[in-house]
Amino acid sequence: MDDYKDRLRKLAIRDEELVAAMLASEPTREELALDAKTHALVCLSTTVAVDGGQASYQHAVECALAAGITTEEIVDTLFAVASLTGVPRAVSAAPKLGLALGYDVDSALEGVDA
């Protein structure tokens, strides 16, 4: 049986060994059929989708930058997933993503008339 079929089947039945391996640690790119940039963008997109905390954004951005993704591409990823996650989630993500990139959106907004 093809490896991907076996993995999907085991996940669908909540195979305890597979689930334990998945939860033990973040899979490395070498374990997945994804290049470094794709893996990093998936992690960033997921962080937005689940409304991750600041530490999750920091980790996702560090991985993205290490994979050679530009700050523009990181911000564009937020815009790209907004239609799927919803505008409120994107609005919530913007300050966290900004901080992870070294830009304090909230401070920049202080004193700006709405």
N, C-alpha and C positions, 0 to 999 in steps of 0.2 A: 504494500500500500504506500502511496506517496506520503512523504513526511508531513506535508501541510494538511493532508486529509486526516492523518492519524492525530495530529495536534488538535485540529478542529473537533474531531469526534470526541477525543478525551476531554476537551474543554466543555463541550456540550453536555456531557454526562457528569461534569464536575469531578473528574478523576483526581483523587486526593493527592497522588504523587505529583501530577502536573501542576495542580494549584499550589501545592507547597513549594515547588521549584519556582513558580512564577512570583510568589510572594516573598521568597527568601531574599531576593535582591533584584534590582533593576537589571533586566537583560542587557547584555553588552551588544554593541552593534555587530560584533563578530557572530553572535548567536542568531542574529536576525538577517534577513535578506534585504537590508536597508543600508544605503550609504550613510556616512556620518551626518551630512546636512539634512537628509530626509528624517533620520532618527531624531535629530535635535529639533526640527520643526514639528514633528509629531508630539514630542514632549512639551514644547511650548504651547501648541494648540490645545493639548489636553489640560495643561495648567489653566488656561483661560476657561475652557469648557467646565471644569469642576470648581471654578472660583478658588483656586489655590491660594495659599497664604504667601506672605512675602518671601519666606525661605524657599518655597517652591519656585517662585518667579526668579529668584537669584540663581538657583541651581539651573533652571532651564536656560536662562540667558548666558550663564557661564558656559554651558555645553554648546549653545548655539555659536557663541563667539569663538570657542575653541575649534569648532567645525568649519570656521571660515565664513560664517553668515554675517552679513553687515548689519549695522543698527537699523538701516532703512528696511532691510528684509525682515528683521525681527518685528518692527512696527507694522509693516505691511501684512505680516502674518495675523496680527490682531485684527486688522481691517478685513482680511480674507475670511476669518472665522466668525465675524460679527453677524453675518446673515444666518449662520447656523446656531450660534449661541444666544443671539439676541443683543440688542443695543444695551439694555441694562447691564448685562455681563461685561460687555466691552467697556462701558463707562467705568465699571468697578475695577476692571483690569488695568486701565490706563495709568493710574497713579502707581500701582504696584510694578508694572512693567517699566515705567519711567524710573523709579527708584533702583530697580535692578540694572538699569542702563546708566545710573549715575546722575539722573535728572529728577529733581524733586518737583513734580507737577503741582502739588498743593502749594508749595512756597512760591512758585512762579505765578500762581493764580491770586495770591494775596494782594489785595489792593486793586485788582482788575475789576472794573465794573462789569456786571453780568449783562 
